């Protein structure tokens, strides 16, 4: 069985709302970045291996969504786009 952990900080913001590129105004798509981390590695201290019923052991595929522009090929993290859109709403 493959260990997979999704880390989404603002799921409703990511999946329920349309987003547009701040540079070219094209509609953004949601992509997923994959990062394999072994629970026994030095890098593991930077990741959360906990689950609802315990802890994942071994290699875990951490998956993080990000936004990608098909027009200008710009990429934005969820947090980065959250801040940009929040700032735009505040300035209205």
C-alpha positions, 0 to 999 in steps of 0.5 A, a space after each residue: 500500500 502506498 502512503 499518500 498525504 494531501 496537504 491543502 491549507 484552504 480547500 474551499 478556496 482552492 477547489 470551489 472558486 474560479 481563479 485568474 492569473 494576476 499577470 495575464 488574467 487567464 483562468 488558472 488550473 489546479 495542479 498537484 506537486 508530489 514530494 516523496 519523503 522517508 519517515 526515517 530520513 533527516 528531511 522527515 522532521 520538516 513534515 507531518 506524518 500523523 494520520 487520524 489513526 496513527 502515524 505513517 511509516 516508510 516513504 510517504 508521497 506528500 501532495 500539495 496543490 498549486 495554481 498554474 496558468 496555461 497561458 503564461 506558464 506562471 505558477 502560484 502557491 495556494 498561500 501566494 494566490 490567497 494573499 494576492 486575492 485577499 489584498 485585491 478584495 481589501 482594496 475595493 
